[in-house]
Amino acid sequence: MDVHDRSTYPSNLASLRVEAPSRPRTDSRSAPPAGSTPSANDSTDLSSAAQMVTQAMQMPEVRQDRIAGLQQQIASGGYQVAPQDVADAMLRNLHG
Protein backbone atom coordinates (compact mmCIF):
# COMPACT_ATOMS: atom_id res chain seq x y z
CA MET A 1 0.00 0.00 0.00
CA ASP A 2 1.43 3.34 -1.01
CA VAL A 3 0.26 6.44 0.82
CA HIS A 4 0.92 9.70 -0.93
CA ASP A 5 -1.33 12.15 0.92
CA ARG A 6 -0.58 12.36 4.64
CA SER A 7 -3.36 14.85 5.25
CA THR A 8 -5.92 12.01 5.21
CA TYR A 9 -4.48 10.39 8.36
CA PRO A 10 -6.66 10.64 11.46
CA SER A 11 -5.47 13.30 13.88
CA ASN A 12 -5.20 10.82 16.79
CA LEU A 13 -2.21 8.88 15.34
CA ALA A 14 0.12 10.52 17.84
CA SER A 15 -1.91 9.18 20.77
CA LEU A 16 -1.62 5.69 19.27
CA ARG A 17 2.18 6.06 18.96
CA VAL A 18 1.98 5.56 15.22
CA GLU A 19 4.04 7.71 12.91
CA ALA A 20 3.02 8.51 9.38
CA PRO A 21 5.68 7.62 6.80
CA SER A 22 7.82 10.49 5.59
CA ARG A 23 7.80 9.12 2.04
CA PRO A 24 5.83 6.41 0.22
CA ARG A 25 7.25 2.90 0.24
CA THR A 26 8.18 1.56 -3.17
CA ASP A 27 9.84 -1.69 -2.07
CA SER A 28 7.46 -4.63 -1.76
CA ARG A 29 9.89 -6.41 0.58
CA SER A 30 9.83 -5.34 4.18
CA ALA A 31 11.74 -6.24 7.29
CA PRO A 32 9.92 -8.07 10.07
CA PRO A 33 8.60 -5.82 12.81
CA ALA A 34 11.00 -5.04 15.63
CA GLY A 35 10.71 -7.52 18.47
CA SER A 36 9.12 -10.21 16.33
CA THR A 37 10.35 -13.78 16.44
CA PRO A 38 11.23 -15.80 13.35
CA SER A 39 8.58 -18.12 12.01
CA ALA A 40 9.13 -21.87 11.96
CA ASN A 41 8.95 -21.61 8.16
CA ASP A 42 11.82 -19.11 7.91
CA SER A 43 14.99 -20.55 6.41
CA THR A 44 18.20 -19.54 4.69
CA ASP A 45 20.11 -21.49 2.05
CA LEU A 46 23.74 -20.63 1.33
CA SER A 47 25.52 -21.57 -1.85
CA SER A 48 28.58 -23.80 -1.55
CA ALA A 49 30.78 -20.78 -2.36
CA ALA A 50 29.18 -18.79 0.46
CA GLN A 51 29.67 -21.71 2.84
CA MET A 52 33.38 -21.92 1.91
CA VAL A 53 33.80 -18.17 2.44
CA THR A 54 32.11 -18.46 5.84
CA GLN A 55 34.43 -21.30 6.83
CA ALA A 56 37.50 -19.42 5.59
CA MET A 57 36.54 -16.34 7.58
CA GLN A 58 36.32 -18.44 10.74
CA MET A 59 39.84 -19.84 10.29
CA PRO A 60 42.73 -18.04 11.94
CA GLU A 61 44.59 -15.76 9.55
CA VAL A 62 47.98 -17.31 10.37
CA ARG A 63 48.43 -20.91 11.45
CA GLN A 64 51.10 -20.29 14.09
CA ASP A 65 51.48 -23.99 14.96
CA ARG A 66 52.29 -24.86 11.34
CA ILE A 67 54.72 -21.94 11.00
CA ALA A 68 56.55 -22.86 14.22
CA GLY A 69 56.96 -26.47 13.09
CA LEU A 70 58.34 -25.43 9.70
CA GLN A 71 60.72 -22.92 11.31
CA GLN A 72 62.11 -25.65 13.57
CA GLN A 73 62.60 -28.01 10.63
CA ILE A 74 64.38 -25.31 8.60
CA ALA A 75 66.60 -24.31 11.53
CA SER A 76 67.61 -27.92 12.20
CA GLY A 77 68.21 -28.65 8.50
CA GLY A 78 65.49 -31.26 8.46
CA TYR A 79 63.16 -29.47 6.03
CA GLN A 80 63.34 -31.28 2.70
CA VAL A 81 61.27 -30.59 -0.38
CA ALA A 82 61.18 -32.95 -3.33
CA PRO A 83 62.15 -31.16 -6.57
CA GLN A 84 59.15 -32.75 -8.31
CA ASP A 85 56.79 -31.18 -5.72
CA VAL A 86 58.33 -27.74 -6.38
CA ALA A 87 57.95 -28.18 -10.15
CA ASP A 88 54.33 -29.33 -9.78
CA ALA A 89 53.49 -26.35 -7.58
CA MET A 90 55.09 -23.96 -10.06
CA LEU A 91 53.09 -25.42 -12.93
CA ARG A 92 49.83 -25.27 -10.93
CA ASN A 93 50.48 -21.58 -10.20
CA LEU A 94 51.08 -20.87 -13.89
CA HIS A 95 47.78 -22.46 -14.91
CA GLY A 96 45.82 -20.62 -12.25
N, C-alpha and C positions, 0 to 999 in steps of 0.2 A: 504494500500500500504506500503510495507516494502522497505526501501532504504538501501542498504548495502554498496554501493560504492559512497562515497561523491565526488570523483574526476570527476564524470560526470555532476555535477551541473554547470550551466553557471557561468562565472566569474563575472557577474554583479549583483549577488544576494545582495551584500552589498549595492549597490545603491538603491535597491528596499526595503531595510530594512527587508529582509527576512533572517532568520538564518537557516542554515542546521542543522538537528538534530544531536546530539552527539552520539546517538545510535538508532538502529532501534526500532520502536514501535512494541510490540507484543500484546498489549491489543486492542481488537476491539472496546471497549467502549472509548469514549473520552468526555472530558468536553466541554461545549459550549465555543465558542470564548469569550475572554474578551470583555466586553462592549456590549454583545448581550443581547437582551431582551427575556424573556421566550415566547414560542409560546402559542397560545390559546389552543392547544391540550396537553400541559404539565400538568401533574397532579401527585399527590402523595396520596397513600392510606396507612393509618396506621392501624395496627392490633389493636384489642381492648386492648390488653396488653400494647402496645406502647402508646395508648391514655391514659390509666390509669397512666402509668409512667409519662407522660407529665403533667397530672393534679396534680399528687402527688408532682412533682418537683416545681410546681407553688404555692403550699400551703406553708404557713409559717412553719418553722421547729417546733416552739413551739407556741401553742395557748395560749397566755398570758391571754386573757380574761377568758378562761375556767379555767386556773390555779388559777387566782385571786379569782374567784367565789368559787371554791372548798376550797381554803385556808380560806376564810371567813366562810364558812359553818363548817369546821373543828374547827376553832378557837372558834366559838360560840357554838359548841356542836350540831349543827343542821344537821351534815352530818350523814345520816343513810344509811346503806347498808343491804338489805335483805339477810339473810344467804343462801337462795336458789340461789340468783344471784351469790354469791361468789362460791358456789359449782358448778353451771353451768359453770362459767368462768374457774374454775380449770379443769373441765372435758374437755372443749373445748381445753384448752392449752395442755392437755395430748394427745389428738387425733390429734393434729396438726392443 
